Amino acid sequence: MMISPVHRSRDIERKPEYLQPDKCVPPPSRASLGTMWFIRDGCGIACAVVTWMLVFYADFVVLLVMLVPSRDYVYSVINGTLFNTLAFLALASHFRAMLTDPGAVPKGNATKEFIESLQLKPGQVVYKCPKCCSIKPDRAHHCSVCKRCIRKMDHHCPWVNNCVGENNQKYFVLFTMYIALISLHALIMVGFHFLYCFEEDWTKCSSFSPPTTVILLILLCFEALLFLIFTSVMFGTQVHSICTDETGIEQLKKEERRWAKKTKWMNMKAVFGHPFSIAWLSPFATPDQGKADPYQYVV
């Protein structure tokens, strides 16, 4: 029988000499750990800064190019309030997704004491990550950027400079949703503004010169269209991943399902919290996921 690379790797991890608990440095105590999670990755930090700059640029064009010069005060107030509210929620979601521990397994916990505490029975095995010297719970994968094993890791996203895992998937989903909404809103406003400027004098429809106004609007239109497509696809794939309870890595590797199958509604509540409420849409509400099952270290 042909053995797949995944199964071959698992068979190696089962060997007692592979664990080598004496070579693992015990993880630091919780008292010595900082409370803020932040990945020091140059590419990720640059992408996160660019994300915020693009949102600020869109807000600049929407307010100073389209809404402030408008003669319709009610139109300006309603759209300005709506756009800035969605933009604020998008940036707040991005902030939470970036600075929330995605579900990192304690580094260096593959020690002799921890393995003995599992009270392994004959025939039971545990898996060790050779890169971060950790005993891996079921459905955990190692991220080469975060340099940690992440529980239910979906993927590493440079735009939020973090992995998307079980603890911050809600914030990532909200981030993609709000970015898609402000992109759609910006496109609609750009379309109405072009129609208004064609009917009126271009010198009166903006506080900037006509050439500058056109360039700013075209750039915003291109940005909004690009991110509307990108974030809509990401939002759809994330919701599908949550409903099927299968992460992006598990789908890519076609891993065999070893966990209990739940309904789509139960899977949604596991990510966004119990019970269903308006807090699902808030990046400030930490999901109350109820009493979680202990992670399975032993197979």
Secondary structure, DSSP 8 states (H G I E B T S, - for coil): ----HHHHHHHHHHSHHHH-GGGS-----GGGS-S------HHHHHHHHHHHHHHHHHHHIIIIIIITT-S-HHHHHHHHHHHHHHHHHHHHHHHHHHHS---B--TT---HHHHHHT---TT--BEEETTTTEEE-TTEEEETTTTEEEET--EEETTTTEEE-TTTHHHHHHHHHHHHHHHHHHHHHHHHHHHHHHHS-TTTS-SS-HHHHHHHHHHHHHHHHHHHHHHHHHHHHHHHHHHHT--HHHHHHT----S----HHHHHHHHH-SS-SGGGG-TTS-----S------B-
